[in-house]
Amino acid sequence: LPKNDPNFQALERDLEQRAYKRKMDFQKADELKQKGNEYLKKGDFKQAINKYSEALDFARDYKAVYTN
């Protein structure tokens, strides 16, 4: 691999940044899903839906949110 190539280094940084952002977005989505679960247990369905919708804004492919 061309480690000293500036284009390769830029691509590598971009991939690392995207992976980090994806991880942070997934964590935020999970937090929102948990809050939605709490509202659901309390019977506050409107707030639960709002939290689940917010979670999907961060991670559209988080399947667990769709099942709630």
FIFI-483183 format. One record per residue: residue in one letter; x negated, y, z of N, C-alpha, C, CB in turn. Coordinates in steps of 0.2 Angstrom, whole numbers, plus 2048, in hexadecimal, padded with zeros to 3 digits. Glycine has a CB too. Layout:
AXYZXYZXYZXYZ
...
This chain:
L7FC7FA8008008008007FC806800805800806
P7FE80B7FC7FA8117FC7FA8168027FB8157F5
K7F88148077F881880E7F681F80D7F5814813
N7F18218097EF8288097F382C8047E8828807
D7F78298007FB82C7FB8008317FF7FF8287F6
P8008387FD80583C80180C83A7FF8048437FF
N80E8387F98148367F78178307FB8158357F0
F81282B7FC81482580081582780780E8207FF
Q81182C80A81282E81181883281280C832813
A81A83680D82183980D82683480D82183E808
L82682F80982B82A80882C82680F82A826803
E82682581282682181882982581E81F81F81A
R82782C81E82A830823832830822827837823
D83483181C83B83281B83F82B81D83C833813
L83C82681B83F81F81E84081F82583B81981B
E83A82182983A82183083F825833833822833
Q84082B83084583083284C82E83184483782F
R84D82B82B85482882A85682282F854826823
A85181E83085281983585481B83C84C814835
Y85082083E85182384485882684584B828846
K85A82A84086082D840866828840861832839
R86582383C86A81E83C86B81B843868818837
K86581984686581784D86981B85285E81584F
M86782285186B82785687282785486782E855
D87482784E87B82884C87F82284E87C828844
F87C81C84E87F81685088081685887B81084E
Q87B81985C87C81986388181E86587581C866
K88282486188782986288E82686188682F85E
A88E82285B89581F85989781A85F89481B853
D89281686289381186789681586D88D80D869
E89381A86F89581E87589C821874891824876
L89E82386E8A582586C8AA82086C8A5829865
K8A781A86A8AC81486A8AE8128718A980E866
Q8A98128758AA81187C8AF8158808A3811880
K8AE81C87E8B38218818BA81F87E8B082887F
G8BA81E8788C081C8758C38168788C081A86D
N8BF81187A8C280B87E8C480D8858BC80687F
E8C18128888C481488E8CA81888E8BE819891
Y8CB81C8898D281F8878D781A8868D1824882
L8D58158828DA8108808DC80C8878D780B87B
K8D880A88B8DA8078918DE80B8968D3805895
K8DE8128958E28178998E88188958DE81D89A
G8E981588F8EF81688B8F081D8888F5816890
D8EA8208878EA8278838E782587C8E582C887
F8EC8238788EB8208728E882686D8F181D86F
K8EB82C86E8E98318698E183386A8ED83786B
Q8DF8338718D88358728D482F8708D7836879
A8D68298718D282386F8D18238678D681C871
I8D68258638D682585C8D182B85A8DD826859
N8D183085E8CD83685C8C583385D8CE83C861
K8C48308638BD82E8648BB82885F8BD82B86B
Y8BF82485D8BE81F8588BC8228518C381A857
S8C08278508BF82B8498B882F84A8C5830848
E8B783284F8B08358508AA83084F8B0839857
A8AB82A8528A68258528A582384A8A881F856
L8AA8238478AA8218408A682683C8B081F83C
D8A782D83E8A383283B89C83183B8A583983E
F89982E84089282C84189082683E89182C849
A89482183E89281A83B89881783888F816841
R89981883289F81682E89F80E82E89F819827
D89980B82E89980482E89980083489380282A
Y89B80483A89B8018408A27FD84189A806846
K8A17F78408A87F283F8AB7F28468A67EC83D
A8A87F284B8AC7F28528B17F78538A77F2857
V8AF7FD8508B48038518BA80284D8B180984E
Y8BA7FE8478C07FD8438C47F88478BE7FA83C
T8C27F484B8C67EF84E8C97F18558C27E9850
N8C87F78578CB7FA85D8D17FD85B8C67FF860
